[in-house]
Amino acid sequence: MTRKTVRIAMNGVTGRMGYRQHLVRSLLALREQGGLDLGDGTVLWPEPLLVGRREHALKEIAEHHGLDPVADVSTDLDAVLADDRVDIYFDAQVTAAREEAIRKAIAAGKHIYTEKPTATGLEGALELARLAEAAGVKHGVVQDKIFLPGLLKLKRLIDGGFFGRILSVRGEFGYWVFEGDWQAAQRPSWNYRAEDGGGIVSDMFPHWEYVLHELFGPVRTVQAQAATHIPTRWDERGKPYEATADDSAYGVFQLEGGVIAQINSSWAVRVNRDELVEFQVDGTEGSAVAGLRNCRVQHRSHTPKPVWNPDLPATEAFRDQWQQVPDNEEFDNGFKAQWELFLRHVALDEPWHWDLLAGARGVQLAELGLKSSAEGRRFDVPELSL
C-alpha cells in the first residue's frame, strides 16, 4: 500500500460540531482505522491543520489528540491558504464569517468542504458556487442527515417501492434549549441573534431542503411561519440578551410531483417522541416513521381500522402495530461517511453532487421561508443554476 497525504485546513474546530463530528468522529476516526483505502493500492491519510482565533484552545485540542501543537495549529488563515501543502479548506465557523473565508480559499486554489448555510444570503451562496466552478476546484457541502441510519432505511423503502404513491411527509424536529439563566444552554448564544447569522430557519431549512430533495423531490413552493417564543436568553457569561432570531419555524413545502411536506422545527419544544427528529411518510401502500437511527413501518395489509368515538377509551395500542425495519448493514457515522465520499471525489474524481450549488438551494429555501413568514404568503421556489 502507498500512503498519500492530504492536508486539510479545518477552520472552526473549537465549536461543538466542528470538533466532535468533523475532527474527532470523521478525520481522526479515519486515521485510527489506518486511513482511507482508495481501492487502487493507495491509502489516503488525512492531516488536519487546526485554524481559528483562540490559539490556546487549538493547542489543547491538538495535544489531546496527538497532533503537533505548533505545526498543526494556526491563527493566520491567510498564511494557511498561501501554503501549497494545504489541499482542502474546511469551514465550520459561525455563518457570518464563512462566506469571506471560503472566497479566500477558492482564490488560493483550495478544494472546499463546508458546513451550511454556505452564506448569509442567496446571492452570496450562488457567487461562491460560481467562483469555485470558475477556479476549477472541487467543492462540497455537508449534508449529514441523509447519511443517518434512520433515513438510509427510509431511502431503502422508497427505492424498493414500499410506499406506492407517496402522499405526504410530516417532520418533527427539536428540543428544549435552556434559556441559560438557571441551566446552561446547549447551543451557543449567537444562534439566537439575527445580527450574528442565527435563527432556526437559517439553520434547519437548508437541512430540510436536501432531505426533501434527495428523498422525495425538489421543493417547488414554501409557506412558513417563524417565531421567537423565548424573547430573552442568557449568554455564555451569564448575561441576559435579547433573542433577535427565530427559535421556531413551521413550514409547509410542496414538492415536484405533488407530495406535501410539513415540518416543524423548534428549540422551544419538549420532546415527546422516540428521537429528536422524526419523519412520517404516508403512501398508498404503506407508511413509515424514520428518526436518527430507527425506522418503523406499517404496510397497507397491517393497517388497523380505527373508528372515531370520543366517548370511549382507545381499545388499540396503535404504536404496537408498527414493525421495525432491520439494520441489514453496519452504519458508520454520517459525517464520516460523507467525508470519505468527498475525499474520494478529490483524490479520484468520483461522482459528487452535494456541491456549493446544492448548498445555495438550502440558503434559498431559508431566505424564502423567512420572507414567507414576514409577508404571510406562499412563495414559489425557482430552480437555481450557475
C-alpha positions in Angstrom: 0.0 0.0 0.0 1.2 3.5 -0.9 0.2 6.2 1.6 -0.8 9.6 0.1 -1.2 12.5 2.5 -4.0 15.1 2.1 -3.6 18.2 4.2 -6.9 19.7 5.4 -7.2 23.2 7.0 -10.0 22.9 9.5 -11.5 26.3 10.5 -13.9 26.2 13.4 -12.9 23.1 15.3 -13.3 24.8 18.7 -17.0 24.7 18.1 -19.2 21.7 19.1 -19.9 20.4 15.6 -16.5 21.1 14.1 -14.7 19.4 16.9 -16.9 16.5 17.7 -18.3 15.4 14.3 -15.8 16.6 11.8 -12.4 16.4 13.6 -12.9 13.6 16.1 -15.5 11.3 14.6 -14.5 11.8 11.0 -10.9 12.7 10.2 -9.3 11.4 13.4 -11.5 8.3 13.1 -10.2 7.8 9.6 -6.6 7.9 10.9 -7.5 5.4 13.6 -8.6 2.9 11.0 -5.4 3.4 9.1 -6.6 6.0 6.5 -9.0 5.8 3.6 -8.4 2.9 1.3 -8.9 4.1 -2.2 -9.0 0.6 -3.7 -6.1 1.1 -6.1 -3.3 0.3 -3.7 -3.3 3.8 -2.2 -4.4 4.8 1.3 -5.3 8.4 1.8 -4.0 9.8 5.0 -5.8 13.0 6.3 -3.6 15.5 8.1 -5.7 18.2 9.9 -4.4 21.7 10.3 -6.4 23.4 13.0 -7.3 27.0 12.3 -9.0 29.6 14.4 -8.7 32.7 16.6 -8.2 31.0 20.0 -4.6 29.6 19.9 -4.7 28.2 23.4 -7.9 26.2 22.6 -6.5 24.9 19.3 -3.2 23.8 21.0 -5.2 22.0 23.7 -7.2 20.1 21.1 -4.0 19.3 19.1 -2.2 18.0 22.2 -5.2 15.9 23.4 -5.4 14.1 20.0 -1.7 13.6 19.3 -1.3 16.4 16.7 1.6 18.8 16.7 0.5 21.9 18.7 2.9 24.1 16.6 3.0 22.6 13.1 -0.7 21.6 13.1 -2.2 24.8 14.6 -2.5 28.3 13.2 -4.4 31.6 13.8 -3.4 33.0 10.5 -5.8 31.9 7.8 -4.1 33.9 5.1 -0.8 32.1 5.8 -2.5 28.7 5.8 -4.2 29.4 2.5 -0.9 30.5 1.0 0.7 27.2 2.0 1.0 24.9 -1.1 0.9 21.8 1.2 -2.7 22.5 2.1 -5.1 20.7 -0.3 -8.6 21.3 1.3 -10.2 24.1 3.2 -13.0 23.1 5.6 -15.2 25.6 7.3 -17.3 25.1 10.4 -17.2 28.7 11.7 -20.2 30.8 12.6 -22.3 31.5 9.5 -21.4 35.2 9.4 -17.7 34.5 9.0 -18.0 31.7 6.4 -18.5 33.4 3.1 -15.4 35.6 3.2 -13.2 32.7 4.3 -14.4 30.4 1.5 -13.9 33.2 -1.0 -10.2 33.4 0.1 -9.8 29.7 0.0 -11.2 29.5 -3.6 -8.9 32.3 -4.7 -6.0 30.3 -3.2 -7.0 27.3 -5.3 -8.0 25.0 -2.4 -10.7 22.4 -2.6 -13.7 23.4 -0.5 -15.7 21.4 2.0 -18.0 23.4 4.3 -20.8 23.3 6.8 -24.1 25.1 5.9 -25.5 27.5 5.4 -22.8 28.4 3.0 -23.6 32.2 3.2 -25.9 34.6 4.8 -27.9 35.2 1.6 -28.7 33.6 -1.7 -26.6 35.9 -3.9 -23.5 35.2 -1.7 -24.1 31.5 -1.8 -24.5 31.4 -5.6 -21.4 33.6 -6.1 -19.4 31.0 -4.1 -20.6 28.3 -6.3 -19.7 30.3 -9.4 -16.3 31.2 -8.1 -15.5 27.6 -7.3 -16.6 26.4 -10.7 -14.5 29.1 -12.4 -11.5 28.2 -10.3 -11.8 24.5 -11.2 -11.7 23.4 -7.5 -13.7 20.6 -6.1 -16.4 21.7 -3.6 -18.8 20.1 -1.3 -21.4 21.0 1.4 -22.1 18.9 4.5 -25.5 17.2 4.1 -25.2 14.8 7.0 -28.8 13.8 7.7 -29.2 11.8 4.5 -26.4 9.6 5.9 -28.2 8.8 9.1 -29.2 5.2 9.7 -32.9 6.0 10.0 -33.0 8.0 6.7 -30.9 5.4 4.9 -33.5 2.8 5.9 -36.2 5.2 4.7 -34.4 5.6 1.4 -34.2 1.8 1.1 -38.0 1.6 1.5 -38.5 4.4 -1.1 -36.2 2.8 -3.6 -38.0 -0.6 -3.1 -41.4 0.8 -3.8 -42.7 0.1 -0.3 -44.9 3.3 -0.2 -46.7 3.0 -3.5 -47.5 6.6 -4.4 -46.1 8.9 -1.7 -48.7 11.3 -0.4 -47.2 13.4 2.4 -44.2 13.8 4.7 -44.5 15.1 8.3 -41.4 16.1 10.1 -40.9 17.0 13.8 -37.5 18.3 14.9 -36.3 20.0 18.1 -35.9 20.0 21.8 -35.9 22.5 24.7 -32.8 24.6 24.7 -32.4 26.0 28.2 -32.5 29.8 28.4 -29.2 29.9 30.2 -30.3 31.5 33.4 -30.7 28.5 35.7 -29.2 25.8 33.4 -26.6 26.3 30.8 -27.9 26.4 27.2 -27.0 23.5 24.9 -26.4 25.8 22.0 -24.2 29.0 21.6 -25.9 32.3 22.1 -25.1 33.5 18.6 -27.8 31.0 17.4 -30.4 33.4 18.8 -29.1 36.7 17.4 -30.1 37.5 13.9 -27.3 40.0 13.5 -24.8 37.1 14.0 -26.5 34.8 11.5 -28.6 33.0 14.0 -32.1 31.6 13.7 -33.7 28.2 13.3 -34.9 28.9 9.7 -31.4 29.7 8.6 -30.0 26.7 10.4 -32.6 24.0 9.7 -34.3 24.9 6.4 -31.1 24.1 4.5 -31.2 20.6 6.1 -34.9 20.1 5.1 -34.1 21.2 1.5 -31.6 18.5 0.9 -33.6 15.8 2.9 -36.7 16.5 0.8 -34.8 17.0 -2.5 -32.8 13.8 -2.1 -35.6 11.5 -0.8 -38.8 12.8 -2.3 -38.1 15.5 -4.9 -37.2 19.2 -5.4 -39.1 21.8 -3.3 -41.4 23.9 -5.5 -43.3 26.1 -3.0 -42.8 27.1 0.6 -45.1 28.7 3.2 -43.7 29.2 6.7 -44.3 30.9 10.0 -41.3 31.7 12.1 -41.5 32.7 15.8 -39.3 33.8 18.6 -41.0 32.1 21.5 -38.3 32.8 24.1 -37.5 36.6 23.8 -34.8 36.7 26.4 -31.9 34.4 26.9 -28.6 34.3 28.9 -25.2 34.1 27.1 -22.0 32.2 28.0 -21.1 34.8 30.6 -24.4 34.6 32.3 -25.7 38.0 31.0 -29.2 38.4 29.6 -29.6 39.3 26.0 -32.5 39.9 23.6 -33.1 36.9 21.2 -33.5 38.7 17.9 -33.6 35.5 15.8 -36.4 32.9 15.4 -36.2 29.9 17.6 -39.1 28.0 16.0 -40.5 27.6 12.5 -43.5 25.8 11.0 -43.2 25.1 7.3 -45.3 23.6 4.5 -43.5 22.6 1.3 -45.0 21.4 -1.9 -42.6 19.1 -3.8 -42.3 18.3 -7.5 -44.8 15.6 -8.2 -47.3 16.8 -5.7 -46.0 15.4 -2.4 -46.8 17.7 0.5 -44.3 18.1 3.3 -45.0 19.7 6.7 -42.0 20.2 9.0 -42.0 21.8 12.5 -38.6 22.9 13.9 -38.2 24.3 17.4 -35.7 24.9 20.1 -38.6 25.7 22.4 -40.4 22.3 22.5 -40.2 19.4 24.9 -39.6 16.0 23.3 -42.5 13.5 23.3 -41.2 11.2 20.6 -38.6 8.5 20.3 -35.9 10.6 18.6 -35.1 14.3 18.3 -36.1 14.3 14.7 -38.7 12.1 13.1 -40.3 12.0 9.6 -43.6 10.2 9.0 -44.1 9.3 5.3 -47.5 8.2 4.2 -48.2 6.4 0.9 -51.0 4.5 -0.7 -49.3 1.1 0.1 -47.7 1.8 3.4 -46.3 4.3 5.9 -43.0 4.7 7.8 -41.7 6.8 10.7 -37.9 7.4 10.4 -35.6 9.0 13.0 -31.9 9.3 13.6 -31.3 5.6 13.9 -34.6 3.7 13.7 -37.4 3.3 11.2 -40.8 1.8 11.8 -43.3 0.7 9.1 -46.9 -0.2 8.7 -48.0 -1.8 5.5 -51.4 -1.5 3.9 -52.3 -5.1 4.8 -51.5 -4.4 8.5 -53.2 -1.1 8.9 -55.8 -1.0 11.7 -59.3 0.3 11.2 -59.8 3.0 13.8 -63.3 4.4 14.4 -63.7 7.9 15.9 -65.5 7.7 19.3 -64.5 10.3 21.9 -66.8 8.7 24.4 -64.8 5.5 24.8 -61.1 5.0 25.6 -58.8 3.7 22.7 -59.0 0.0 22.5 -55.9 -0.5 20.4 -52.2 0.2 21.1 -51.6 1.8 17.7 -47.8 2.2 18.2 -47.5 -1.6 18.8 -48.9 -2.3 15.3 -45.8 -0.9 13.6 -42.7 -3.0 12.7 -39.1 -2.1 13.0 -37.0 -2.0 9.8 -33.9 -4.1 10.4 -30.4 -2.6 10.0 -29.3 -5.2 7.4 -25.9 -3.5 7.3 -23.4 -1.7 9.5 -23.9 2.1 9.6 -21.0 4.4 10.1 -21.1 7.9 11.4 -22.9 10.1 8.9 -20.4 12.9 8.9 -17.5 10.5 8.4 -19.4 8.7 5.6 -19.7 11.9 3.6 -16.1 13.0 4.4 -15.0 9.7 2.8 -17.0 10.3 -0.3 -15.7 13.9 -0.6 -12.1 12.7 -0.1 -12.6 10.1 -2.8 -14.1 12.8 -5.1 -10.9 14.9 -4.6 -8.5 12.1 -5.0 -10.2 10.0 -7.7 -12.7 12.5 -9.3 -15.5 10.1 -8.3 -19.1 11.4 -8.9 -20.3 14.0 -6.4 -23.4 16.3 -6.4 -23.6 17.7 -2.9 -21.8 20.9 -4.1 -22.0 24.6 -3.4 -24.9 24.9 -5.8 -26.8 22.4 -3.6 -25.8 24.5 -0.6 -27.2 27.5 -2.3 -30.6 25.8 -2.7 -30.6 25.4 1.1 -29.9 29.1 1.6 -32.6 29.9 -1.0 -35.2 27.9 0.9 -34.3 29.6 4.2 -34.4 33.0 2.6 -37.8 32.4 1.1 -39.1 30.8 4.3 -38.3 34.0 6.2 -39.8 36.1 3.5 -43.0 33.9 3.6 -43.2 34.4 7.4 -42.7 38.1 7.1 -45.3 38.6 4.4 -47.8 35.9 5.3 -47.9 34.2 1.9 -46.6 31.3 -0.1 -43.7 31.6 -2.5 -42.5 29.5 -5.5 -39.0 28.1 -5.2 -37.3 28.8 -8.5 -34.7 26.3 -9.8 -31.2 27.6 -9.4 -28.4 27.5 -12.0 -24.9 28.9 -12.2 
